[in-house]
């Protein structure tokens, strides 16, 4: 029981650390913005992973902390990014038993959907709050880049986390079929 | 599927988000700075990592090349010294003329160099953060520029870093003047989200006579930007609202896509 909760804690810390680094990377690495004119957001992708593989507390923490970190480095009003992330995270979490999470195609589709919905909801929220984000026909291209970038990144993020789980996480002990007390001793006959 | 625990968690997070959204601006600003300061160790690490290759390259640079560089810099320095003497003479002459005509003398610019440490992660804002804060004397609305031209203004100030809203963002309006015989004035406002080198110059009079290549500078109206800072050059213009006023596209002099260091202008 303790091992399971420690395992969950490890996964939560890993996801939050990834979100922290993702936000930092988005703010400091201008390569994609320079070449494609838009920055790819990895928080929706992480939310897809968390919603499919972690518990409810992790999904909530990722939405709150990831959203706050993103808004802290952005000109967004604080709290803007929380609601879109939590909306996507909860919908996936509630349906996760029906999703074939091991399939790359399913990951790709979910990553695409989440990466398309989260920025859209954020902008909608900003407009509702009376803010004036920088929008135009070019925003459509930016939205496409964010969606495609998120879609491409999702299987990689899943693979990375699965590798981390295997390498660093607790692996449940597999009981061997062979037991000494059940050994059939053969006589001479 | 919809268990009580799920509902409670969803409700709690939504409530928290709404609570944060409805906080007063001062509290939000503090929260923003607090959350942003969590990234400070990473900024330090990133700076060190970026500096490392440069230091490494310096350490393996041959002595002969270093001496050549010193020689070149010494010559450049001499040229700048001569230019400074000339500029000082022109400034004295300018002051004399100002006093002769009874015009108010323009105070010399006080500039402070700042490093751009990050850009806005959201695609719908055009802001950067610099490594100067209130402990360096920064305050809101100070103009920010490069040697090429205007960059934006300081929008919020923390202890060690500040946010600069760049020209072309919907929150950065600049009163501008076209250097043509009519001295047409307008407002530089947001342009499209993709091209950071173009901005729109709006509210020019319907009879404005704009030609491509004409310089656009700050007009000094509005009280934020002093007069005479280069903004860019007119690319093209078109009448809008049935010729009621004219709108022009301006190519910015400063390259906003590749900002490493900027100057903060103190009045």
Boltz contact constraints between the chains, C-beta under 6 A:
constraints:
  - contact:
      token1: [A, 24]
      token2: [B, 39]
      max_distance: 6.0
  - contact:
      token1: [A, 24]
      token2: [B, 42]
      max_distance: 6.0
  - contact:
      token1: [A, 26]
      token2: [B, 121]
      max_distance: 6.0
  - contact:
      token1: [A, 27]
      token2: [B, 118]
      max_distance: 6.0
  - contact:
      token1: [A, 27]
      token2: [B, 121]
      max_distance: 6.0
  - contact:
      token1: [A, 28]
      token2: [B, 46]
      max_distance: 6.0
  - contact:
      token1: [A, 28]
      token2: [B, 118]
      max_distance: 6.0
  - contact:
      token1: [A, 37]
      token2: [B, 194]
      max_distance: 6.0
  - contact:
      token1: [A, 38]
      token2: [B, 123]
      max_distance: 6.0
  - contact:
      token1: [A, 39]
      token2: [B, 121]
      max_distance: 6.0
  - contact:
      token1: [A, 39]
      token2: [B, 123]
      max_distance: 6.0
  - contact:
      token1: [A, 56]
      token2: [B, 9]
      max_distance: 6.0
  - contact:
      token1: [A, 60]
      token2: [B, 9]
      max_distance: 6.0
  - contact:
      token1: [A, 60]
      token2: [B, 13]
      max_distance: 6.0
  - contact:
      token1: [A, 63]
      token2: [B, 13]
      max_distance: 6.0
  - contact:
      token1: [A, 68]
      token2: [B, 35]
      max_distance: 6.0
  - contact:
      token1: [A, 72]
      token2: [B, 32]
      max_distance: 6.0
  - contact:
      token1: [A, 72]
      token2: [B, 35]
      max_distance: 6.0
  - contact:
      token1: [A, 72]
      token2: [B, 36]
      max_distance: 6.0
  - contact:
      token1: [A, 73]
      token2: [B, 121]
      max_distance: 6.0
  - contact:
      token1: [A, 74]
      token2: [B, 120]
      max_distance: 6.0
  - contact:
      token1: [A, 74]
      token2: [B, 121]
      max_distance: 6.0
  - contact:
      token1: [A, 74]
      token2: [B, 122]
      max_distance: 6.0
  - contact:
      token1: [A, 75]
      token2: [B, 120]
      max_distance: 6.0
  - contact:
      token1: [A, 75]
      token2: [B, 125]
      max_distance: 6.0
  - contact:
      token1: [A, 75]
      token2: [B, 127]
      max_distance: 6.0
  - contact:
      token1: [A, 76]
      token2: [B, 122]
      max_distance: 6.0
  - contact:
      token1: [A, 78]
      token2: [B, 20]
      max_distance: 6.0
  - contact:
      token1: [A, 78]
      token2: [B, 28]
      max_distance: 6.0
  - contact:
      token1: [A, 78]
      token2: [B, 31]
      max_distance: 6.0
  - contact:
      token1: [A, 78]
      token2: [B, 32]
      max_distance: 6.0
  - contact:
      token1: [A, 79]
      token2: [B, 17]
      max_distance: 6.0
  - contact:
      token1: [A, 79]
      token2: [B, 20]
      max_distance: 6.0
  - contact:
      token1: [A, 79]
      token2: [B, 21]
      max_distance: 6.0
  - contact:
      token1: [A, 82]
      token2: [B, 17]
      max_distance: 6.0
  - contact:
      token1: [A, 83]
      token2: [B, 17]
      max_distance: 6.0
  - contact:
      token1: [A, 86]
      token2: [B, 13]
      max_distance: 6.0
  - contact:
      token1: [A, 90]
      token2: [B, 10]
      max_distance: 6.0
  - contact:
      token1: [A, 94]
      token2: [B, 1]
      max_distance: 6.0
  - contact:
      token1: [A, 132]
      token2: [B, 170]
      max_distance: 6.0
  - contact:
      token1: [A, 133]
      token2: [B, 124]
      max_distance: 6.0
  - contact:
      token1: [A, 134]
      token2: [B, 124]
      max_distance: 6.0
  - contact:
      token1: [A, 134]
      token2: [B, 170]
      max_distance: 6.0
  - contact:
      token1: [A, 134]
      token2: [B, 190]
      max_distance: 6.0
  - contact:
      token1: [A, 134]
      token2: [B, 193]
      max_distance: 6.0
  - contact:
      token1: [A, 136]
      token2: [B, 192]
      max_distance: 6.0
  - contact:
      token1: [A, 136]
      token2: [B, 193]
      max_distance: 6.0
  - contact:
      token1: [A, 138]
      token2: [B, 192]
      max_distance: 6.0
  - contact:
      token1: [A, 138]
      token2: [B, 193]
      max_distance: 6.0
  - contact:
      token1: [A, 138]
      token2: [B, 194]
      max_distance: 6.0
  - contact:
      token1: [A, 139]
      token2: [B, 193]
      max_distance: 6.0
  - contact:
      token1: [A, 142]
      token2: [B, 123]
      max_distance: 6.0
